[in-house]
């Protein structure tokens, strides 16, 4: 994609542009059990600890986990919640690990006041890449 394809958004001719590099970690927790699956105590602890299991009846959670050697959370958690849940699970004696994925997005800004929101994801990536290639300053921000 050429600069001319999105000149109406940014073409490098005006000073004061920058990119905010926004980073967010997504955590999923993985609980490991014996080959027979979790015991009643482990299931009860998971229901108390994991938000997505709290609202399900015990019988449903039992059927879902019976005979499985691991359970991976479906919900993504930010770093604070993911770390907190993992620490609590460790303290309760559950065998838990985490899968952490870093998500990065770029947001074009002008003079720290104007933000250009580009809804088309492919177009937003193309604009950000061209801005990086052009040497536009990048400001890193970590959000949870």
Backbone as a ProteinNet text record, in pm:
[ID]
protein_1_A
[PRIMARY]
XXXXXXXXXXXXXXXXXXXXXXXXXXXXXXXXXXXXXXXXXXXXXXXXXXXXXXXXXXXXXXXXXXXXXXXXXXXXXXXXXXXXXXXXXXXXXXXXXXXXXXXXXXXXXXXXXXXXXXXXXXXXXXXXXXXXXXXXXXXXXXXX
[TERTIARY]
85	0	89.5	56	134.3	72.1	156.4	107.9	-10.8	-9.6	-118.8	-252.7	-248.5	-372.5	-447	-376.1	-441.8	-395.5	-364.8	-317.1	-416.7	-543.2	-645.9	-634.2	-564.4	-543.9	-409.7	-302.7	-167.2	-78.7	0.8	93.6	235.9	259	393.1	432.7	343.8	380.2	363.7	289.3	265.5	345.5	408.7	484.8	391.3	446.6	371.5	302.1	323.7	259.1	342.8	275.5	340.1	249	299.1	220.5	220.7	104.3	97.3	94.5	193.3	198.7	134.5	16.3	-61.1	-46.8	7.3	31.2	-57.9	-118.8	-204.4	-179.7	-154.2	-136.4	-270.2	-298.7	-417.8	-373.2	-428.9	-394.4	-507.5	-469.1	-559.5	-491.2	-567	-511.6	-538.9	-441.4	-453.6	-434.8	-536.9	-533.7	-510.1	-415.9	-381.7	-428.8	-476	-527.3	-463.8	-497.2	-450.7	-522.1	-482.2	-542.6	-691.5	-736.1	-878.5	-961	-893.8	-963.7	-963.1	-1026.3	-1025.6	-1111.8	-1072	-1154.7	-1257.9	-1346	-1455.4	-1402.2	-1293.6	-1235	-1185.3	-1116.2	-1063.3	-1176.3	-1282.1	-1396.6	-1460.2	-1476.7	-1535.4	-1447.5	-1315.6	-1224.1	-1228.8	-1233.2	-1241	-1368.1	-1479.5	-1606.3	-1601.9	-1528.5	-1516.3	-1422.8	-1325.5	-1217	-1237.6	-1284.8	-1289.8	-1427.4	-1432.2	-1560.9	-1651	-1593.4	-1677.4	-1742.1	-1691.3	-1750	-1843.2	-1834.4	-1912	-2062.5	-2106.9	-2250.2	-2309.5	-2225.6	-2274.4	-2306.5	-2412.1	-2443.3	-2328.3	-2312.2	-2206.2	-2213.6	-2334.3	-2349.7	-2297.5	-2318.9	-2270.4	-2118.5	-2059.6	-1913.4	-1852.8	-1915.5	-1865.8	-1865.5	-1976.3	-1984.1	-1880.2	-1859.1	-1763.2	-1619.7	-1586.3	-1447.9	-1419.1	-1521.8	-1503.5	-1413.6	-1306.6	-1217.6	-1120.1	-1122	-1028	-901.3	-788.7	-662.5	-625.7	-698.5	-671.7	-795.7	-797.6	-903.9	-838.3	-871.5	-818.9	-933.9	-911.1	-1016.9	-1050.7	-1177.5	-1221.2	-1207.5	-1225.3	-1215	-1068.9	-1042.4	-910.5	-912.3	-801.5	-787.3	-670.5	-679.1	-566.2	-459.4	-344.1	-231.6	-264.1	-331.8	-361.7	-452.4	-563.5	-656.3	-595.3	-523.8	-460.9	-361.1	-276.5	-176.8	-244.2	-347.2	-419.1	-483.2	-552	-617.2	-515.4	-403.6	-300.9	-241.3	-216	-161.3	-259.3	-387.6	-488.5	-498.8	-494.3	-501.2	-380.8	-262.6	-141.6	-157.1	-206.3	-222.6	-322.6	-419.2	-519.2	-471.2	-351.8	-295.8	-333.7	-391.4	-424.6	-300.6	-286.6	-174.3	-218.4	-154.8	-199.2	-79.4	-99.3	0.2	-74.8	-0.9	-66.2	-14.4	-102.3	-67.2	-90	17.2	8	36.1	-53.6	-39.3	-33.2	66.9	77.2	5.3	-89.8	-164.1	-112.2	-76	-20.3	-105.5	-144.2	-212.6	-143.1	-158.3	-99.1	-210.1	-192.9	-290.8	-219.2	-244.8	-182.7	-233	-139.4	-174.9	-107.3	-163	-104.6	-91.6	32	60.3	-4.3	-7.9	-63.1	-208.8	-272.9	-411.3	-507.9	-467.8	-556.3	-527.2	-631	-617	-691.2	-627.6	-692.1	-737	-866.5	-920.3	-954	-892.4	-914.9	-983.7	-1108.9	-1187.3	-1145.3	-1100.5	-1056.7	-920.6	-916	-794.6	-676.9	-701.2	-593.2	-539	-627.8	-585.8	-507.5	-553.8	-484.2	-342.2	-325.6	-192.2	-103.7	-159.8	-82	-35	-122.9	-86.2	23	6.6	106.8	242.1	244.1	371.4	440.7	364.6	423.7	476.3	405.4	450.6	580.7	589.4	712.2	827.6	802.1	904.9	953.2	862.8	897.7	968.2	981.4	1052.5	969.7	839	751.2	778.1	786.4	812.1	702.3	745.2	653	658	541.1	528.7	460.6	532.4	478.3	393.8	278.5	186.1	142.8	147.2	100.4	-30.6	-134.4	-264.5	-301.2	-384.2	-427.4	-576.9
-117.6	0	123.8	219.4	343	453.5	550.1	663.4	729.5	737	799.5	731.9	602.8	528.7	577.4	641.5	692.1	833	909.7	1047.4	1132.3	1100.5	1175.9	1156.9	1050.8	1026.8	1080.5	1050.5	1092.1	1076.2	1180	1168.8	1209.6	1246	1281.1	1424.7	1503.5	1640.7	1739.6	1702.7	1793.9	1749.4	1844.3	1808.2	1780.7	1723.2	1705.1	1571.1	1479.5	1349.4	1251.9	1159.1	1051.6	930.5	823.2	701.1	658	627.6	564.5	414	345.8	199.8	149	92.9	49.9	-101.4	-143.1	-285.2	-333.5	-448.9	-510.6	-659.8	-716.6	-860.7	-926.2	-1036.4	-1116.8	-1248.4	-1278.9	-1401.4	-1502.2	-1626.4	-1740.1	-1834.8	-1889.5	-1980	-2124	-2210.5	-2352.6	-2430.7	-2504.9	-2586.6	-2731.5	-2795.8	-2935	-3026.1	-3144.3	-3242.9	-3379.2	-3476.1	-3612.6	-3665.8	-3781.9	-3838.9	-3870	-3884.5	-3909.9	-3781.2	-3668.7	-3540.7	-3482.4	-3367.9	-3302.6	-3378.9	-3370.5	-3429.9	-3325.6	-3366.4	-3278.3	-3148.8	-3157.4	-3038.6	-2941.2	-2992	-2906	-2838.3	-2912.1	-2853.6	-2742.9	-2767.7	-2665.6	-2540.7	-2559.4	-2444.5	-2367.3	-2438.6	-2370.8	-2287.6	-2341.6	-2267.2	-2142.2	-2145.7	-2028.6	-1924.4	-1969.1	-1883	-1823.4	-1903.7	-1863.5	-1805.6	-1677.9	-1612.2	-1686.2	-1743.3	-1808.2	-1937.5	-1993.1	-2114.7	-2085.2	-1965.8	-1929.9	-1938.6	-1904.8	-1894.8	-2023.2	-2124.4	-2252.5	-2344.4	-2422.1	-2517.9	-2617.8	-2665.9	-2761.7	-2883.3	-2931.9	-3050.1	-3023.7	-2903.7	-2867.4	-2861.5	-2799.4	-2789.4	-2928.3	-3012.1	-3148.4	-3223.9	-3217	-3285.8	-3230.9	-3100.8	-3035.3	-3081	-3098.9	-3127.9	-3275.2	-3356.3	-3497.3	-3566.2	-3627.8	-3704.5	-3622.8	-3490.4	-3407.2	-3385.4	-3384.9	-3365	-3217.6	-3128.4	-2985.2	-2903.4	-2782.6	-2686.4	-2553.3	-2499	-2369.2	-2269.4	-2157.7	-2057.3	-2005.9	-1978.2	-1922.9	-1771.4	-1711.3	-1565.6	-1523.1	-1406.6	-1344.6	-1251	-1249.7	-1160.6	-1066.7	-945	-853.4	-902.8	-838.4	-882.7	-883	-780	-771.6	-886.8	-906.3	-1013.9	-1151.2	-1167.4	-1296	-1336.1	-1242.1	-1270.1	-1299.8	-1221.6	-1242	-1380.3	-1418	-1548.9	-1662.7	-1647.1	-1750.9	-1764	-1652.3	-1655.1	-1719.5	-1686	-1745.1	-1895.9	-1936.9	-2079.7	-2153.7	-2094.6	-2153.8	-2169.1	-2064.3	-2066.1	-2172.7	-2203.7	-2305.9	-2447.1	-2456.5	-2587.7	-2640.8	-2556.8	-2599.4	-2588	-2680.7	-2675.7	-2588.9	-2472.8	-2375.1	-2314.3	-2286.2	-2212.5	-2106.2	-2019.9	-1913	-1910.9	-1871.2	-1844.3	-1695.1	-1622.3	-1476.9	-1436	-1357.8	-1306	-1154.2	-1095.2	-949	-898.8	-810.4	-747.9	-606	-571.8	-439.4	-370.8	-247.5	-164.5	-29.1	38.4	170.8	271.7	388.2	495	621.9	667.1	792.3	910.6	995.8	1114.6	1236.4	1351.9	1476.2	1572.4	1612.5	1710	1671.6	1542	1489.8	1528.8	1593.4	1633.4	1568.9	1557.6	1500.9	1353.8	1272.1	1128.8	1092.8	1012.4	965.1	821.7	800.1	665	608.8	497.3	432.4	299.8	288.2	169.4	47.3	65	-46.8	-95.1	-216.9	-268	-277.5	-324.4	-337.2	-199.8	-103.7	32	94.5	73.1	127	71.4	-58.8	-120.2	-61.9	-41.7	13.4	155.3	236.8	374.2	371.7	288	279.6	235.8	136.3	90	200.4	274.1	384.4	493.8	519.6	621.3	577.1	449.1	396.5	405	364	371.4	514.8	610.9	751.9	811.6	733.5	781.9	863.8	850.5	922	869.4	956.7	910.8	816.3	712.7	613.9	623.5	636.6	646.8	520.4	442	315.5	336.3	269.8	275.5	133	95.9	-35.8	-18.1	-89.8	-83.3	-222.2	-225	-354.2	-367
0	0	0	-82.7	-93.6	-8.3	28.1	108	39.9	-90.4	-163.3	-141	-104.3	-81.1	43	134	254.8	288.3	184.7	202.2	281.2	268.1	340.5	492.2	536.8	679.9	727.8	651.3	687.4	565	537.2	423.9	460	585.6	629.8	604.2	545.8	509.9	625.5	727.8	839.7	961.9	1032.3	1152.9	1270.5	1376	1499.5	1514.1	1420.2	1428.6	1511.1	1574.4	1648.4	1649.5	1704.4	1717.6	1863.9	1915.3	2046.3	2022	2077.6	2070.8	2199.3	2185.7	2301.4	2316.3	2432.2	2457.1	2570.7	2549.2	2651.5	2649.7	2766.8	2777.5	2807.8	2738.1	2763.8	2825.8	2939.4	3011.7	3000.2	2978.4	2994.4	3091.2	3180.9	3280.6	3240.4	3267.8	3236.4	3366.4	3403.8	3524.8	3484.4	3550.5	3519.8	3632.2	3591.5	3686.1	3656.9	3739	3713.3	3588.8	3543.5	3422.1	3441	3566.4	3593.5	3591.4	3589.3	3592.3	3732	3749.9	3881.3	3981.8	4108	4213.3	4257.7	4349	4393.5	4454.7	4531.9	4594.1	4487.9	4386.9	4280.3	4203.2	4176.2	4104.5	4188.1	4316.6	4405	4409.1	4417.6	4419.7	4288.2	4176.8	4046.4	4035.7	4084.4	4079.4	4165.2	4274.7	4361.9	4302.5	4225	4179.4	4040.1	3946.2	3805.2	3770.7	3732.4	3705.8	3606.8	3501.4	3400.5	3451.6	3562.5	3620	3737	3793.6	3912.7	3890.9	3771.7	3745.5	3688.8	3669.7	3619.3	3736.7	3723.9	3830.5	3848.1	3969.4	3999.8	3907.6	3880.7	3794.9	3653.3	3602.9	3469.2	3466.5	3567.7	3575.4	3590.4	3672.5	3691.8	3558.9	3483.6	3353.6	3256.2	3259.5	3169.5	3198	3324.7	3362.7	3389.7	3405.1	3439.1	3335.2	3383.4	3296.5	3213.7	3227.1	3150.8	3232.8	3165.5	3238	3252.3	3180.5	3198.2	3164.7	3217.8	3187.9	3155.4	3038.9	2994.4	2999.3	3065.7	3074	2934.4	2913.6	2784.5	2783.2	2900	2910.7	2914.1	2855.7	2866	2986	3057.7	3172.6	3147.8	3199.6	3195.7	3292	3290.4	3373.2	3522	3568.9	3712	3754.2	3683	3718.4	3693.8	3583	3553.1	3659.5	3698.6	3802	3936.2	3968.7	4095.2	4099.2	3990.8	3987.3	3993.8	3922.7	3925.5	4066.1	4131	4267.5	4364.9	4350.9	4438.7	4415.8	4289.9	4258.2	4316	4301.8	4360.9	4511.7	4576.7	4722.5	4767	4681	4713.2	4679.6	4622.8	4590.9	4453.9	4369.2	4233.3	4145.5	4052.3	3958.6	3840.4	3826.3	3727	3656.1	3528.7	3450.5	3371.2	3305.4	3228.9	3086.3	2996.1	2856.9	2837.2	2810.1	2799.4	2655.2	2599.6	2463.9	2470.7	2407.4	2403.9	2278.7	2299.6	2190.5	2173.4	2050.8	2022.4	1916.3	1944.8	1845.8	1841	1730.3	1712.3	1689.2	1747.6	1734.7	1690.2	1566.4	1520.7	1602.9	1645.4	1723.7	1662.7	1690.7	1641.4	1757.6	1786.7	1893.4	2026.1	2055.9	2181.4	2205.6	2110	2133.6	2035.8	1912.1	1811.6	1790.3	1791	1769.5	1642.3	1558.8	1437.6	1460.8	1469.8	1486.9	1349.4	1316.7	1187.9	1216.8	1177	1209.5	1130	1007	923.8	974.4	1028.5	1092.4	995.3	874.2	775.7	737.4	719.7	685.7	801.2	923.8	1041.2	1050.5	1023.8	1026.3	917.4	799.7	688	718.9	774.3	810.2	916.9	1019.1	1126.5	1072	984	926.3	847.8	768.6	691	783.4	891.6	986.6	1054.6	1090.2	1151	1051.9	927.3	822.5	802.3	819.6	799.5	921.3	1027.5	1145.5	1241.8	1233.7	1326.5	1468.5	1569.2	1706.3	1756.5	1828.5	1884.1	2036.7	2098.2	2243.2	2294.1	2375.1	2424.3	2549.1	2549.6	2662.2	2692.9	2820.4	2861.9	2936.8	2894.5	2961.9	3011.7	3114.3	3167.1	3155.7
[MASK]
++++++++++++++++++++++++++++++++++++++++++++++++++++++++++++++++++++++++++++++++++++++++++++++++++++++++++++++++++++++++++++++++++++++++++++++++

